[in-house]
Amino acid sequence: MMQEDYSLPFDMLGKDEDIDRASRSLKAISHPLRLKILCVLGEDEVNVQDIVENVGTSQSNISQHLAILRDKGILTSRKDANKVFYKVGDYRTLRLISMMQEVFCTPAVKR
């Protein structure tokens, strides 16, 4: 079995503004409920009621977390009649979630 190279460039976030943006984004998505919301959304645009049904908590609780994600620039929203739809606003966030799934949702590889 071939061992993968997991070495990382430690200068990958060289500028202070990159570090600040990464830190804010990671802090916003680090809450388990917000991460679950992002997983429910994936690449789709989903209305609030469908998010509530898939996440399994109250609409007011979901709305608070959606507001945080929207305020941090992670989600975009649009209103259509009496429904509000959300989607992930930046493809890089989807890449990050995909990588987290690969790292944390598969069996660990021993070194």
N, C-alpha and C positions, 0 to 999 in steps of 0.2 A: 504494500500500500504506500503510495507516494504522499509525503508530508507536504502540506501547503505552506507557503511563505506568508506569514501574517505580519511581516515588518511594515511599519507605517512611517511615512515622512513626518517627523515631529515638527516641521515648520509649515504644516499644511494650513494653519491659520496664522499667518504672519502679521496681519494688520490688526490693530486694536478694534477697528469697526467690524471686522470679520468675527473676531472673538466675541464682541458684544452682541452681534446679531445671532450668532450660534447659541450663545448662552441664553438669550431671551427666548429663542424658539424652543430650545430644549426644556427650559423651565415651563413654558406654556404647555408643551405636549407631555410632560412627565407625569401629570396626574392620570391615574388609571382610567377614570371615566372619559377624560378628553382623548386619551389614546384609543379607547374603544370607539369613541365617536369617529375618529379619523379612520379607523379600520372599517367601520360601517360605511363611511362615505367612499373610500377608495377613490377611484377615478370618476365616480358618478356624482350627479347632482341629486340631492335627496331632500324631501321636505321634512319639516320638524316632526310631524306626527310619525312618519316612518322611522326617523331616528329614535324617537321615544320608544316605539314598539320593538326595535332591534336592540336597543341598549338596556331597556328594562328599568327605568326609573321615572320619576315624575317629569312632566313637561316643564315646570318651573326650574327644576334642577338642570335639565338639559339646556334650557334657554340661557341660564347663567354661564354654563361652560361654553356654549356656542358663542356667546358675547365675548368671552375672554379670548377664544381662538380667533374671532373676527377682529377684535381690537389689536391683537398682536400680528395681524396681517397673514395669518395662516389660512383662514377661510374667507371666501367671498360669499355674498348672499344676494338674492333678488326676490322681490315680492311679485306674486302673480295672484291677483284677486285677493283672497283671504289666506293664502298659503305663502310661507317663506321657504325658499329653497337655499341650501348651502352646498358648496363644493370646495375642495382644496384648491387654493388659489395659486400655488406654486408647485410645479412638478417635482422640484427638489425635495419637498416634504414627502411626496409619495415614494421617492427613491429611498429616503431615510427610513420610512416605515417598512418598506420591502427589505431593506438590509437588517433592520431590527428583527423582523420575522425570521429571516434566514439565520441570524445569530442566536436568537432566544427561543425559537419555536422548533428547532431541530435538535436531535441528540448531539451532545457535546463531543467534540473530537479531542481525544487525549493527546497531549504533546509528548 
